[in-house]
Amino acid sequence: MFYMFIPTGYAAGYVYGGLVGDHFSWRYAFFGEAVFMLPFAILGFVIKPLQLKGFSPAESKKALTSMEIASLEVQDSDVSVVKGSMKSSKSKCAFVDLKEVSRFMKDLKVLLLEKVFVVNVIGYITYNFVLGAYSYWGPKAGYSIYNMTNADMIFGGITIFCGIVGTLAGGYALDSINSTISNAFKLLSAVTFVGAVFCFSAFCFKSMYVFLVLFAIGELFVFATQAPVNYICLHCVKPSLRPLSMAMSTVAIHLFGDVPSSPLVGVLQDQINSWRKTALILTSILFPAAAIWFIGIFMHSVDRFNEESEHPEVTTTDISDTAPLLDRKAAGTTETWAEP
């Protein structure tokens, strides 16, 4: 459901931008977007964070952090009483920050050594390279090739329908064939290949109506990738690495996919000066994406969705057990002498 709204949002932007831009100006479209997004920005600051599987509650983290700092203060006082409080405070902050950076680098290394994750993201980057250029140059190409008068509205309407139906159909198909990492790769390679065939064929026809039908069918298959590609990102890593897995996947597909694709396609169009050829070359990149995901079918994969985290949730008992060993021994001795 979540990923269904990404293509829908792109498409709604086409329609919204076209309507507002034609009747007012493009500046009003951005003003309206800012107003629409304001409630969500406020909610992002005030809403209570979710308790994710594999992570300790925020209160426990704060308790452990304060205990680490308190322990560090004792160590600092034992080593040198002469040192100023400012230097001690700096060392505490550096200790906490260095620990977080070290943990992040360790998790990132584990993530990048996961071959299933890497293959999945490389295929996703290649796939997103095409969709990013489609979203930017699609209306322009449609207007130039087929003389569409309302290219924004037409592409927007097709993408809204195909984005919703295709994404839901992809999730339903994955559930129907038994949700496993291998089956997710099979579904990814199949729907991407079929979608590439239809989209490529669409640009080969001179009739606008044939193009629209074939392109719509192609988009239905192409958008069916959202469920399986994110299923792999979540299931190929242990629970504590899921947020990092999704974050790195998102950063990678934008940094190496849709961000550079638009200017590169523009450069290609300037060189060959034919939107039909440019669209065919761009669409053909979906075939390597299908091939990359096809490789993932034969890779050894382990579903780590239900693995226990290395950092289990911290309870009050766990926090009490982190007291210094000598203090616990002293307390035990006192209790022994107090017994009748």
Sequence and secondary structure as in RCSB ss.txt:
>XXXX:A:sequence
MFYMFIPTGYAAGYVYGGLVGDHFSWRYAFFGEAVFMLPFAILGFVIKPLQLKGFSPAESKKALTSMEIASLEVQ
DSDVSVVKGSMKSSKSKCAFVDLKEVSRFMKDLKVLLLEKVFVVNVIGYITYNFVLGAYSYWGPKAGYSIYNMTN
ADMIFGGITIFCGIVGTLAGGYALDSINSTISNAFKLLSAVTFVGAVFCFSAFCFKSMYVFLVLFAIGELFVFAT
QAPVNYICLHCVKPSLRPLSMAMSTVAIHLFGDVPSSPLVGVLQDQINSWRKTALILTSILFPAAAIWFIGIFMH
SVDRFNEESEHPEVTTTDISDTAPLLDRKAAGTTETWAEP
>XXXX:A:secstr
 TTTHHHHHHHHHHHHHHHHHHHS HHHHHHHHHHHHHHHHHHHHHS     TTS  HHHHHHHHHHHHHHHHHH
HHHH SSS HHHHHHHHHHHHHHHHHHHHHHHHHHHHT HHHHHHHHHHHHHHHHHHHHHHHHHHHHHHHH  TT
HHHHHHHHHHHHHHHHHHHHHHHHHHT   HHHHHHHHHHHHHHHHHHHHHHTT S HHHHHHHHHHHHHHHGGG
HHHHHHHHHHSS GGGHHHHHHHHHHHHIIIIIHHHHHHHHHHHHHH  HHHHHHHHHHTHHHHHHHHHHHTTS 
    TT   SS    HHHHHTTS HHHHHHHHHHHHHH  
